[in-house]
Amino acid sequence: MLAVRAGNLDHATRLNPVYKRAHQGDTARNNTREAGDKPMRIARRAAFAATLASGLAGLPAYAQAPACTHTAGMVVSLTGPAGRFGQAAAKSVELAFNELNAAAGVQGIAGCRLAFDLRDAQSQGSVAVDQARQLVDLRRVPAIIGGIISSVSIPIVTSVTAPAGVVQLSPASSSPTLTRMAAEGQTRGWFFRTITSDALQGTAAARYAMDQGLRRLAIIHVNNDFGVNMVNEFRRAYVALGGTIISTTPYNQGQASYAPEVTQALRGDPPALYLVSYPGDGTTIARTWVQQGGPATFLLNDGMNSADFIRDVGPRFLNNAFGTSSGTVATPSTEYFARAYPAMSGGFGAGAPAADRAFDAAAILGLAIARAGRFEAAAIRDAIRQVTAPGGTEIHAGPEGFARGLELIRAGQAIRYVGVIGPVEFDANGDITGPFRKWRITNGEIVTVGQMTTEEVQAVQRQLPPR
């Protein structure tokens, strides 16, 4: 049994890319935020780490496997408001690394097996920096997957990965600040992400809101880099398109009650609420909104398309809830993931926020290590663009696809990984572009109602006044 410290999943996957969470149904409730339960949340956070420690299991047995191990780092929120995102993402990385190891066989990925050392950021930037620094300074990892939320990813890149020259690959941090930092040279070329920037998503949300007749609304948003930037981009487009924002109310995470924020947002009798949040705090805010007599009409950000959020708020209150998320282009990888992930995830569906993009982040990293031929940061960084660039032979996720890709790499041929979210290509800032999914909640289910292409979003942006 590997030793794990509560709140610090230390060496949990040093030799083991697979971790098992026992009692998934209990740990899933760790992030349900209800008024007055702050002491219980603290207890649950410790219990989650302890449960995870007790449930660690060994690697799948392979008839032939390399004797050495390449260990990447992973810093995501397993507890706190974004805990469910990180839990889903960790299972995705587990699946991707297992499939890559199985496909590589005795030859390995750059000669060794892939594993990851999983750390809990606790949805806090300071904790994330401490965990990332341990991975870099003590474990000497050349690459880190994470964080999930921008308020975690930004301090990691500024304080740890960029100064140290370590690859950082985020599956879910969407703040435009990261693009600006890259353009200004602050990320030094070490940061990549498999999610589109909120500079585009805010515009997509504004257009979708107007299309649904939401021409007047109040806003409540998490008071961090993600929430502030999402609202700024939304406001710019929404007002230009003719919408009216009655009030904008920021909130700080982890409060026992959000009654004062909801009371303030309800002034002026808004007919709808744009809630930019995470499922934990967002559940408490949405329930308080309804309890105080707010209209059950919501516009939601990407992270709120969560089964937990719907269950805990109550499906009957969300039949007039709409949202946008980074979209996907269906590929054989999408079909593979839809089959494979739910079967091993311990209760997460293939549509869980961050799950698909975390899988692609891990797959891209693994293939880049194979392309680099060595477990060194600079070589991996350069190879990330090589395995996703147009022109190579397209390969997909899953045992056959990964085996084919590794065979081509060994033969010195170019590949292009076309993943669960579709083909991606990283620009000079480490960003990708892609479509946006338009969805709504109907009878407790998240239903996709259409997509907006990148070109359609950019067409709206061209109509907006200069900044």
KEKEMI-285768 format. One record per residue (C-alpha): chain; x, y, z. Coordinates in Angstrom, 1 decimal. Layout:
N
+----+--------+--------+--------+
: ch :      x :      y :      z :
+----+--------+--------+--------+
:  A :      X :      Y :      Z :
...
+----+--------+--------+--------+
***
This chain:
467
+----+--------+--------+--------+
: ch :      x :      y :      z :
+----+--------+--------+--------+
:  A :    0.0 :    0.0 :    0.0 :
:  A :    1.4 :    3.4 :   -1.0 :
:  A :    1.3 :    6.1 :    1.7 :
:  A :   -1.0 :    9.0 :    1.1 :
:  A :   -1.4 :   12.1 :    3.2 :
:  A :   -4.8 :   13.7 :    3.6 :
:  A :   -4.9 :   16.8 :    1.3 :
:  A :   -1.7 :   15.7 :   -0.4 :
:  A :   -2.0 :   12.6 :   -2.4 :
:  A :    1.8 :   12.2 :   -2.1 :
:  A :    3.3 :    9.5 :   -4.3 :
:  A :   -0.2 :    8.1 :   -4.9 :
:  A :    0.7 :    7.3 :   -8.5 :
:  A :    4.5 :    7.4 :   -8.4 :
:  A :    4.6 :    3.8 :   -9.5 :
:  A :    0.9 :    3.5 :  -10.4 :
:  A :   -1.0 :    5.4 :  -13.1 :
:  A :   -4.2 :    3.9 :  -11.7 :
:  A :   -5.9 :    5.0 :   -8.5 :
:  A :   -9.1 :    3.7 :   -7.3 :
:  A :  -11.7 :    5.6 :   -5.3 :
:  A :  -13.7 :    3.4 :   -3.0 :
:  A :  -17.3 :    4.3 :   -2.2 :
:  A :  -17.6 :    6.7 :   -5.2 :
:  A :  -21.2 :    7.5 :   -4.2 :
:  A :  -20.0 :    8.9 :   -0.8 :
:  A :  -17.1 :   10.9 :   -2.1 :
:  A :  -19.3 :   12.4 :   -4.8 :
:  A :  -21.2 :   14.2 :   -2.1 :
:  A :  -18.1 :   15.9 :   -0.8 :
:  A :  -18.7 :   18.9 :   -3.0 :
:  A :  -22.4 :   19.5 :   -2.4 :
:  A :  -22.6 :   22.9 :   -0.9 :
:  A :  -25.4 :   23.6 :    1.5 :
:  A :  -26.0 :   26.5 :    3.9 :
:  A :  -24.5 :   25.9 :    7.3 :
:  A :  -22.4 :   22.8 :    6.4 :
:  A :  -18.9 :   24.3 :    6.4 :
:  A :  -17.6 :   22.1 :    9.2 :
:  A :  -18.9 :   19.0 :    7.5 :
:  A :  -17.3 :   20.1 :    4.2 :
:  A :  -13.9 :   20.2 :    6.0 :
:  A :  -14.5 :   16.8 :    7.4 :
:  A :  -15.6 :   15.4 :    4.1 :
:  A :  -12.5 :   16.8 :    2.4 :
:  A :  -10.2 :   14.9 :    4.8 :
:  A :  -12.4 :   11.8 :    4.5 :
:  A :  -12.1 :   11.9 :    0.7 :
:  A :   -8.3 :   11.9 :    0.8 :
:  A :   -8.4 :    9.1 :    3.4 :
:  A :  -10.9 :    7.0 :    1.3 :
:  A :   -8.8 :    7.5 :   -1.8 :
:  A :   -5.7 :    6.3 :    0.1 :
:  A :   -7.5 :    3.2 :    1.3 :
:  A :   -8.7 :    2.4 :   -2.2 :
:  A :   -5.4 :    2.5 :   -4.1 :
:  A :   -5.0 :   -0.5 :   -6.2 :
:  A :   -2.2 :   -1.9 :   -8.3 :
:  A :   -1.5 :   -1.6 :  -12.0 :
:  A :   -3.2 :   -3.9 :  -14.5 :
:  A :   -1.0 :   -6.9 :  -15.1 :
:  A :    0.7 :   -7.0 :  -18.4 :
:  A :    2.4 :  -10.0 :  -19.7 :
:  A :    5.4 :   -8.0 :  -20.8 :
:  A :    6.1 :   -4.5 :  -19.5 :
:  A :    9.1 :   -2.2 :  -19.2 :
:  A :   11.0 :   -2.2 :  -15.9 :
:  A :   11.2 :    1.6 :  -15.7 :
:  A :    8.6 :    4.3 :  -15.2 :
:  A :    8.1 :    7.8 :  -16.6 :
:  A :    6.1 :    9.7 :  -14.0 :
:  A :    4.3 :   12.9 :  -14.9 :
:  A :    2.7 :   15.2 :  -12.4 :
:  A :   -1.0 :   16.0 :  -12.1 :
:  A :   -2.3 :   18.9 :  -10.0 :
:  A :   -6.1 :   19.2 :  -10.0 :
:  A :   -8.8 :   20.0 :   -7.5 :
:  A :  -10.0 :   16.8 :   -6.0 :
:  A :  -11.8 :   18.7 :   -3.2 :
:  A :  -13.3 :   22.2 :   -2.9 :
:  A :  -15.7 :   23.8 :   -5.3 :
:  A :  -14.0 :   22.3 :   -8.4 :
:  A :  -13.5 :   18.9 :   -6.8 :
:  A :  -15.8 :   17.0 :   -9.1 :
:  A :  -14.0 :   18.4 :  -12.2 :
:  A :  -10.6 :   17.1 :  -10.9 :
:  A :  -12.0 :   13.7 :   -9.9 :
:  A :  -13.4 :   13.2 :  -13.4 :
:  A :  -10.2 :   14.5 :  -15.0 :
:  A :   -8.0 :   12.1 :  -12.9 :
:  A :  -10.0 :    9.1 :  -14.1 :
:  A :   -9.6 :   10.3 :  -17.7 :
:  A :   -5.8 :   10.5 :  -17.3 :
:  A :   -5.8 :    7.0 :  -15.8 :
:  A :   -7.7 :    5.7 :  -18.8 :
:  A :   -5.4 :    7.3 :  -21.3 :
:  A :   -2.2 :    6.2 :  -19.7 :
:  A :   -3.5 :    2.7 :  -19.2 :
:  A :   -4.4 :    2.4 :  -22.9 :
:  A :   -1.1 :    3.9 :  -24.0 :
:  A :    0.9 :    1.5 :  -21.8 :
:  A :   -1.1 :   -1.4 :  -23.1 :
:  A :   -0.5 :   -0.3 :  -26.7 :
:  A :    3.2 :    0.2 :  -26.1 :
:  A :    3.8 :   -3.2 :  -24.6 :
:  A :    7.3 :   -4.2 :  -23.7 :
:  A :    8.8 :   -1.3 :  -25.8 :
:  A :    7.2 :    1.2 :  -23.6 :
:  A :    6.7 :    4.9 :  -24.2 :
:  A :   10.2 :    6.2 :  -24.7 :
:  A :   11.3 :    2.9 :  -23.2 :
:  A :    9.3 :    3.0 :  -20.0 :
:  A :    5.8 :    2.8 :  -18.6 :
:  A :    3.7 :    6.0 :  -18.1 :
:  A :    2.5 :    6.9 :  -14.6 :
:  A :    1.3 :   10.1 :  -12.9 :
:  A :    1.7 :   11.5 :   -9.4 :
:  A :   -1.7 :   12.9 :   -8.5 :
:  A :   -1.9 :   15.9 :   -6.2 :
:  A :   -5.0 :   17.7 :   -4.7 :
:  A :   -5.0 :   21.5 :   -5.3 :
:  A :   -8.0 :   21.8 :   -3.1 :
:  A :   -9.4 :   24.5 :   -5.5 :
:  A :   -6.8 :   26.9 :   -4.0 :
:  A :   -3.9 :   28.6 :   -5.9 :
:  A :   -1.5 :   28.5 :   -2.9 :
:  A :   -2.0 :   24.8 :   -2.3 :
:  A :   -1.6 :   24.1 :   -6.0 :
:  A :    1.7 :   26.0 :   -6.1 :
:  A :    3.0 :   24.0 :   -3.1 :
:  A :    2.0 :   20.7 :   -4.7 :
:  A :    3.5 :   21.7 :   -8.1 :
:  A :    6.7 :   22.8 :   -6.5 :
:  A :    7.1 :   19.4 :   -4.8 :
:  A :    6.5 :   17.6 :   -8.1 :
:  A :    9.1 :   19.7 :   -9.8 :
:  A :   11.7 :   20.2 :   -7.1 :
:  A :   11.5 :   16.8 :   -5.4 :
:  A :   10.0 :   14.4 :   -8.0 :
:  A :   11.7 :   16.2 :  -11.0 :
:  A :    8.7 :   15.7 :  -13.3 :
:  A :    9.2 :   17.3 :  -16.7 :
:  A :    5.5 :   17.8 :  -17.3 :
:  A :    2.3 :   18.5 :  -15.2 :
:  A :   -1.3 :   18.1 :  -16.2 :
:  A :   -3.4 :   20.8 :  -14.5 :
:  A :   -4.9 :   22.8 :  -13.1 :
:  A :   -8.6 :   22.5 :  -13.7 :
:  A :   -9.6 :   26.1 :  -12.8 :
:  A :   -7.7 :   29.2 :  -14.0 :
:  A :   -7.2 :   30.5 :  -10.5 :
:  A :   -5.1 :   27.4 :   -9.9 :
:  A :   -3.3 :   27.2 :  -13.3 :
:  A :   -2.2 :   30.8 :  -13.4 :
:  A :   -0.1 :   30.7 :  -10.1 :
:  A :    1.3 :   27.3 :  -11.1 :
:  A :    2.6 :   28.6 :  -14.4 :
:  A :    3.9 :   31.9 :  -13.0 :
:  A :    5.5 :   30.5 :   -9.8 :
:  A :    6.6 :   27.0 :  -10.9 :
:  A :    6.4 :   25.6 :  -14.4 :
:  A :    7.5 :   28.6 :  -16.5 :
:  A :   10.5 :   29.5 :  -14.2 :
:  A :   11.5 :   25.8 :  -14.0 :
:  A :   11.0 :   25.0 :  -17.7 :
:  A :    8.4 :   22.3 :  -17.1 :
:  A :    5.5 :   21.6 :  -19.5 :
:  A :    2.1 :   22.4 :  -18.2 :
:  A :   -1.0 :   21.1 :  -20.0 :
:  A :   -4.4 :   22.2 :  -18.6 :
:  A :   -7.6 :   20.5 :  -19.7 :
:  A :  -10.1 :   23.1 :  -18.4 :
:  A :   -8.5 :   26.5 :  -17.5 :
:  A :  -10.2 :   28.9 :  -20.0 :
:  A :   -9.3 :   32.4 :  -18.7 :
:  A :   -8.1 :   34.9 :  -21.4 :
:  A :   -5.4 :   36.0 :  -19.0 :
:  A :   -3.5 :   32.9 :  -19.9 :
:  A :   -3.4 :   34.0 :  -23.6 :
:  A :   -2.3 :   37.4 :  -22.6 :
:  A :    0.4 :   36.0 :  -20.3 :
:  A :    1.7 :   33.8 :  -23.2 :
:  A :    1.7 :   36.7 :  -25.6 :
:  A :    3.7 :   38.8 :  -23.1 :
:  A :    6.2 :   35.9 :  -22.7 :
:  A :    5.3 :   35.1 :  -19.1 :
:  A :    4.6 :   31.4 :  -19.8 :
:  A :    7.8 :   31.1 :  -21.8 :
:  A :    6.2 :   28.7 :  -24.1 :
:  A :    5.6 :   26.0 :  -21.5 :
:  A :    1.8 :   26.3 :  -21.2 :
:  A :   -0.8 :   24.5 :  -23.3 :
:  A :   -4.5 :   23.9 :  -22.8 :
:  A :   -7.1 :   21.7 :  -24.5 :
:  A :  -10.0 :   24.1 :  -23.9 :
:  A :  -10.9 :   27.2 :  -25.8 :
:  A :  -10.5 :   30.6 :  -24.2 :
:  A :  -13.3 :   32.5 :  -22.5 :
:  A :  -12.6 :   35.3 :  -24.9 :
:  A :  -14.6 :   33.3 :  -27.4 :
:  A :  -17.0 :   31.6 :  -24.9 :
:  A :  -18.2 :   34.8 :  -23.4 :
:  A :  -19.2 :   36.0 :  -26.9 :
:  A :  -20.9 :   32.6 :  -27.6 :
:  A :  -22.9 :   32.8 :  -24.4 :
:  A :  -24.1 :   36.4 :  -25.2 :
:  A :  -25.3 :   35.4 :  -28.6 :
:  A :  -27.1 :   32.3 :  -27.3 :
:  A :  -28.7 :   34.3 :  -24.5 :
:  A :  -30.1 :   36.8 :  -27.1 :
:  A :  -31.3 :   33.9 :  -29.3 :
:  A :  -33.2 :   32.5 :  -26.3 :
:  A :  -34.9 :   35.8 :  -25.6 :
:  A :  -32.9 :   36.5 :  -22.5 :
:  A :  -32.6 :   40.3 :  -23.1 :
:  A :  -32.5 :   41.4 :  -19.5 :
:  A :  -30.7 :   39.6 :  -16.7 :
:  A :  -28.7 :   39.8 :  -13.5 :
:  A :  -25.2 :   38.3 :  -13.1 :
:  A :  -23.7 :   36.5 :  -10.1 :
:  A :  -20.1 :   35.3 :  -10.7 :
:  A :  -17.3 :   33.7 :   -8.8 :
:  A :  -14.8 :   36.4 :   -7.9 :
:  A :  -11.6 :   34.9 :   -9.5 :
:  A :   -9.8 :   35.3 :  -12.7 :
:  A :  -12.1 :   32.9 :  -14.5 :
:  A :  -15.3 :   34.5 :  -13.4 :
:  A :  -14.2 :   38.1 :  -13.9 :
:  A :  -12.9 :   37.5 :  -17.4 :
:  A :  -15.9 :   35.4 :  -18.4 :
:  A :  -18.3 :   38.2 :  -17.3 :
:  A :  -16.2 :   40.9 :  -19.0 :
:  A :  -16.2 :   39.1 :  -22.3 :
:  A :  -20.0 :   38.3 :  -22.0 :
:  A :  -20.8 :   41.9 :  -21.1 :
:  A :  -19.0 :   43.4 :  -24.0 :
:  A :  -20.9 :   41.2 :  -26.5 :
:  A :  -24.2 :   41.1 :  -24.7 :
:  A :  -24.6 :   44.9 :  -24.4 :
:  A :  -23.5 :   45.4 :  -28.0 :
:  A :  -26.1 :   42.9 :  -29.1 :
:  A :  -28.8 :   44.8 :  -27.3 :
:  A :  -29.0 :   43.1 :  -24.0 :
:  A :  -29.4 :   44.8 :  -20.6 :
:  A :  -27.5 :   43.8 :  -17.4 :
:  A :  -29.5 :   44.8 :  -14.4 :
:  A :  -26.8 :   44.1 :  -11.9 :
:  A :  -23.4 :   42.3 :  -11.5 :
:  A :  -22.6 :   40.6 :   -8.1 :
:  A :  -19.3 :   38.8 :   -7.4 :
:  A :  -19.0 :   36.2 :   -4.7 :
:  A :  -16.1 :   34.6 :   -2.8 :
:  A :  -15.9 :   30.8 :   -2.8 :
:  A :  -16.6 :   28.5 :    0.1 :
:  A :  -19.2 :   30.6 :    2.0 :
:  A :  -21.8 :   28.9 :    4.1 :
:  A :  -24.5 :   31.1 :    2.7 :
:  A :  -24.9 :   33.3 :   -0.4 :
:  A :  -28.2 :   35.0 :    0.7 :
:  A :  -26.7 :   38.5 :    0.7 :
:  A :  -25.4 :   38.1 :   -2.9 :
:  A :  -28.7 :   36.7 :   -4.1 :
:  A :  -30.7 :   39.5 :   -2.3 :
:  A :  -28.5 :   42.1 :   -4.1 :
:  A :  -28.9 :   40.4 :   -7.5 :
:  A :  -32.7 :   40.3 :   -7.1 :
:  A :  -32.9 :   44.1 :   -6.9 :
:  A :  -34.5 :   45.5 :  -10.0 :
:  A :  -36.6 :   42.3 :  -10.6 :
:  A :  -34.4 :   40.6 :  -13.2 :
:  A :  -36.2 :   38.1 :  -15.3 :
:  A :  -33.2 :   35.8 :  -15.5 :
:  A :  -29.9 :   35.0 :  -13.8 :
:  A :  -26.5 :   34.4 :  -15.5 :
:  A :  -24.7 :   32.3 :  -13.0 :
:  A :  -20.9 :   31.9 :  -13.6 :
:  A :  -19.8 :   29.4 :  -11.0 :
:  A :  -18.8 :   25.8 :  -10.1 :
:  A :  -21.3 :   23.1 :   -9.2 :
:  A :  -20.6 :   23.2 :   -5.4 :
:  A :  -21.1 :   26.9 :   -4.7 :
:  A :  -23.4 :   27.2 :   -7.8 :
:  A :  -25.8 :   24.7 :   -6.2 :
:  A :  -26.2 :   26.8 :   -3.1 :
:  A :  -26.6 :   30.1 :   -5.1 :
:  A :  -29.2 :   28.6 :   -7.4 :
:  A :  -31.2 :   27.1 :   -4.6 :
:  A :  -31.1 :   30.4 :   -2.7 :
:  A :  -32.2 :   32.3 :   -5.8 :
:  A :  -35.3 :   30.1 :   -6.1 :
:  A :  -36.0 :   30.2 :   -2.4 :
:  A :  -36.0 :   34.0 :   -2.4 :
:  A :  -38.5 :   34.1 :   -5.3 :
:  A :  -36.1 :   34.6 :   -8.2 :
:  A :  -37.4 :   33.4 :  -11.6 :
:  A :  -36.3 :   29.9 :  -12.5 :
:  A :  -34.6 :   31.1 :  -15.8 :
:  A :  -30.9 :   30.6 :  -15.9 :
:  A :  -27.9 :   31.1 :  -18.2 :
:  A :  -25.0 :   28.9 :  -17.1 :
:  A :  -21.3 :   28.6 :  -17.9 :
:  A :  -19.6 :   25.5 :  -19.1 :
:  A :  -18.8 :   24.0 :  -15.8 :
:  A :  -22.4 :   24.0 :  -14.7 :
:  A :  -23.5 :   21.2 :  -17.1 :
:  A :  -23.2 :   18.9 :  -14.2 :
:  A :  -25.5 :   16.0 :  -13.1 :
:  A :  -24.7 :   16.8 :   -9.5 :
:  A :  -25.8 :   20.4 :   -9.9 :
:  A :  -29.1 :   19.4 :  -11.5 :
:  A :  -29.8 :   16.8 :   -8.9 :
:  A :  -29.0 :   19.0 :   -5.9 :
:  A :  -30.9 :   22.1 :   -7.2 :
:  A :  -33.8 :   20.0 :   -8.4 :
:  A :  -34.6 :   19.3 :  -12.0 :
:  A :  -38.0 :   21.0 :  -11.8 :
:  A :  -36.3 :   24.3 :  -11.2 :
:  A :  -34.0 :   24.0 :  -14.2 :
:  A :  -36.3 :   23.4 :  -17.2 :
:  A :  -35.6 :   26.9 :  -18.3 :
:  A :  -31.8 :   26.8 :  -17.9 :
:  A :  -29.4 :   27.3 :  -20.9 :
:  A :  -25.7 :   27.2 :  -21.3 :
:  A :  -22.6 :   27.0 :  -23.5 :
:  A :  -19.5 :   24.8 :  -23.4 :
:  A :  -16.5 :   24.2 :  -25.5 :
:  A :  -17.8 :   21.9 :  -28.2 :
:  A :  -16.5 :   18.8 :  -29.9 :
:  A :  -16.2 :   17.5 :  -33.4 :
:  A :  -17.3 :   13.8 :  -33.3 :
:  A :  -14.6 :   11.4 :  -34.2 :
:  A :  -13.8 :    7.7 :  -33.7 :
:  A :  -12.0 :    8.9 :  -30.5 :
:  A :  -15.3 :   10.4 :  -29.3 :
:  A :  -17.1 :    7.1 :  -29.8 :
:  A :  -14.4 :    5.2 :  -28.0 :
:  A :  -14.4 :    7.5 :  -25.0 :
:  A :  -18.2 :    7.3 :  -24.8 :
:  A :  -17.9 :    3.6 :  -24.4 :
:  A :  -14.7 :    3.2 :  -22.3 :
:  A :  -14.9 :    6.0 :  -19.8 :
:  A :  -18.2 :    5.4 :  -18.1 :
:  A :  -17.2 :    1.7 :  -17.6 :
:  A :  -14.2 :    2.6 :  -15.5 :
:  A :  -14.9 :    6.1 :  -14.1 :
:  A :  -16.7 :    5.1 :  -10.9 :
:  A :  -19.8 :    7.0 :  -11.7 :
:  A :  -18.9 :    9.8 :  -14.1 :
:  A :  -20.4 :   10.0 :  -17.6 :
:  A :  -18.5 :   10.8 :  -20.7 :
:  A :  -20.0 :   14.3 :  -20.7 :
:  A :  -18.7 :   15.1 :  -17.2 :
:  A :  -17.0 :   18.6 :  -17.3 :
:  A :  -13.2 :   18.3 :  -18.0 :
:  A :  -13.4 :   14.5 :  -18.7 :
:  A :  -13.0 :   14.5 :  -22.4 :
:  A :  -10.4 :   17.3 :  -22.5 :
:  A :   -8.3 :   15.7 :  -19.7 :
:  A :   -8.2 :   12.5 :  -21.7 :
:  A :   -6.9 :   14.3 :  -24.7 :
:  A :   -4.4 :   16.2 :  -22.6 :
:  A :   -3.0 :   12.9 :  -21.3 :
:  A :   -3.1 :   11.3 :  -24.7 :
:  A :   -1.2 :   14.2 :  -26.3 :
:  A :    1.3 :   14.2 :  -23.5 :
:  A :    1.9 :   10.5 :  -23.8 :
:  A :    2.3 :   10.6 :  -27.6 :
:  A :    4.6 :   13.6 :  -27.3 :
:  A :    6.8 :   11.7 :  -24.9 :
:  A :    6.9 :    8.8 :  -27.4 :
:  A :    7.7 :   11.3 :  -30.3 :
:  A :   10.4 :   13.0 :  -28.2 :
:  A :   12.0 :    9.7 :  -27.5 :
:  A :   13.2 :   10.9 :  -24.0 :
:  A :   11.6 :   12.1 :  -20.9 :
:  A :   12.8 :   15.7 :  -21.0 :
:  A :   10.8 :   18.8 :  -20.8 :
:  A :   12.1 :   20.7 :  -23.8 :
:  A :   11.8 :   17.7 :  -26.1 :
:  A :    8.2 :   17.0 :  -24.8 :
:  A :    7.2 :   20.6 :  -25.3 :
:  A :    8.3 :   20.6 :  -29.0 :
:  A :    6.8 :   17.2 :  -29.6 :
:  A :    3.3 :   18.3 :  -28.4 :
:  A :    2.9 :   20.4 :  -31.5 :
:  A :    4.4 :   17.7 :  -33.7 :
:  A :    1.8 :   15.0 :  -32.7 :
:  A :   -1.2 :   17.4 :  -33.2 :
:  A :   -0.1 :   19.3 :  -36.4 :
:  A :   -1.9 :   18.8 :  -39.7 :
:  A :   -0.2 :   16.7 :  -42.3 :
:  A :    0.6 :   13.6 :  -40.3 :
:  A :   -1.3 :   10.3 :  -40.4 :
:  A :   -4.4 :   10.7 :  -38.4 :
:  A :   -4.7 :    8.4 :  -35.4 :
:  A :   -7.4 :    8.0 :  -32.8 :
:  A :   -7.8 :    7.1 :  -29.1 :
:  A :   -8.2 :    3.5 :  -28.0 :
:  A :   -6.0 :    0.4 :  -28.1 :
:  A :   -5.8 :    0.1 :  -31.9 :
:  A :   -5.4 :    3.8 :  -32.5 :
:  A :   -2.7 :    4.2 :  -29.9 :
:  A :   -0.9 :    1.1 :  -31.1 :
:  A :   -1.0 :    2.4 :  -34.7 :
:  A :    0.3 :    5.8 :  -33.6 :
:  A :    3.2 :    4.4 :  -31.6 :
:  A :    4.1 :    2.1 :  -34.5 :
:  A :    4.3 :    5.1 :  -36.9 :
:  A :    6.4 :    7.1 :  -34.4 :
:  A :    8.9 :    4.2 :  -34.1 :
:  A :    9.0 :    4.2 :  -37.9 :
:  A :    9.9 :    7.9 :  -37.9 :
:  A :    6.6 :    8.9 :  -39.5 :
:  A :    4.5 :   12.0 :  -38.7 :
:  A :    1.2 :   11.5 :  -36.9 :
:  A :   -1.7 :   13.7 :  -36.0 :
:  A :   -3.8 :   12.7 :  -33.0 :
:  A :   -7.4 :   13.4 :  -33.6 :
:  A :   -8.9 :   13.1 :  -30.1 :
:  A :  -12.2 :   13.0 :  -28.2 :
:  A :  -12.9 :   16.7 :  -28.7 :
:  A :  -11.8 :   16.5 :  -32.4 :
:  A :   -8.6 :   17.7 :  -34.1 :
:  A :   -6.7 :   20.4 :  -32.2 :
:  A :   -3.7 :   22.5 :  -33.1 :
:  A :   -1.9 :   24.7 :  -30.6 :
:  A :   -1.1 :   28.2 :  -31.6 :
:  A :    1.9 :   30.2 :  -30.5 :
:  A :    0.2 :   30.9 :  -27.1 :
:  A :   -0.6 :   27.3 :  -26.5 :
:  A :   -4.3 :   27.9 :  -27.2 :
:  A :   -6.7 :   25.9 :  -29.4 :
:  A :   -9.8 :   27.0 :  -31.3 :
:  A :  -13.0 :   25.0 :  -31.7 :
:  A :  -16.8 :   25.1 :  -31.8 :
:  A :  -19.1 :   25.8 :  -28.9 :
:  A :  -21.9 :   23.6 :  -27.8 :
:  A :  -25.3 :   25.1 :  -27.0 :
:  A :  -27.3 :   23.2 :  -24.4 :
:  A :  -30.3 :   23.4 :  -22.1 :
:  A :  -31.6 :   21.3 :  -19.2 :
:  A :  -34.8 :   19.4 :  -19.9 :
:  A :  -36.4 :   17.1 :  -17.3 :
:  A :  -33.1 :   16.7 :  -15.5 :
:  A :  -31.1 :   15.9 :  -18.6 :
:  A :  -28.5 :   18.1 :  -20.4 :
:  A :  -29.6 :   18.3 :  -24.1 :
:  A :  -27.4 :   19.7 :  -26.8 :
:  A :  -29.5 :   22.0 :  -29.0 :
:  A :  -26.8 :   23.1 :  -31.5 :
:  A :  -23.3 :   24.4 :  -32.0 :
:  A :  -21.7 :   27.7 :  -32.9 :
:  A :  -18.6 :   27.4 :  -35.0 :
:  A :  -15.5 :   29.4 :  -34.3 :
:  A :  -16.1 :   31.4 :  -37.4 :
:  A :  -19.6 :   32.3 :  -36.2 :
:  A :  -18.3 :   33.5 :  -32.9 :
:  A :  -15.6 :   35.5 :  -34.5 :
:  A :  -18.2 :   37.0 :  -36.9 :
:  A :  -20.0 :   38.4 :  -33.8 :
:  A :  -16.8 :   39.7 :  -32.3 :
:  A :  -16.1 :   41.7 :  -35.5 :
:  A :  -19.3 :   43.6 :  -34.9 :
:  A :  -18.3 :   44.6 :  -31.4 :
:  A :  -16.9 :   48.1 :  -30.6 :
:  A :  -13.1 :   48.3 :  -29.9 :
:  A :  -12.0 :   47.6 :  -26.4 :
+----+--------+--------+--------+
***
